[in-house]
């Protein structure tokens, strides 16, 4: 049973990864609805919180139906990270998560995200400082290392545990890999085989099917899995994994009605949270994923990503429902 401080996540929990411009409240709601056990916000810049930047402050929005939920912050400097932890605590999440894994250039160039993997002593000291500044449980999401020559993740997890980190999620790639190649889950097995490690270890990277989730559990021993890209436009991945674990057979994929209903709910919640204009614009990145398995969907997808009128979008989605319920998904 996985437990973070006093947060009981049950047996082999499924966590929704924090994804920039994706893991907002509307998306998180759908993932929770379909089986995610633990949610995380998009990562929030500690510098942005210090500046009271509108975009950063907005990301602090969390809702009771999302719990348990963690707010994730990133940064490379002590004072902003410490003060950000205090701001996060005021938002009352269930935990605070520190991002030491983001590989993108505009984060790394600020000595944040995965950049900290080049300075492990600083990583540990910064983590300890954040832990001392908050009463929230603190967890960490990181990568194996900066590159293949600097993978010290087994020792790093030990040190993080020693300063008080309550759980670690590991994307089993190096920073240099970005999102390319295969995740190296062997390192997760090495961490779990380290008898000094007592905190939960969650595996992340390439978990895009029930079978892979089971492999993570049975072969590498992780306490749960964190799912990111596989959930975009497909929140049903969580229920499919849970069904497979319970019954040993694959669950049928979502129907056309379920896909359209999810896209409609996502759109409406996006507008309710962000306002009409931004809610419609930012929803556009999700349509292709919701309907990627439908043949000859391009005509409808183009309508969905070009219209800025809510009624038109609803009409197009209902057209998708009617057409693919009459001719089938493989039309």
VENZI-V391372 format. One record per helix or strand. SS is the DSSP state (H for helix, E for strand). FROM is the first residue (numbers start at 0). TO is the last residue. Records with the same first field share a line. If there is no record, write none. Layout:
SS=FROM-TO + FROM-TO
This chain:
E=1-3 + 6-9 + 12-15 + 37-39 + 43-44 + 68-73 + 94-99 + 136-142 + 144-144 + 150-150 + 166-170 + 199-203 + 223-226
H=24-32 + 45-49 + 53-57 + 63-65 + 77-90 + 104-107 + 112-117 + 119-131 + 147-149 + 152-161 + 185-191 + 209-219 + 228-230 + 236-246 + 255-273 + 275-289 + 297-305 + 309-326
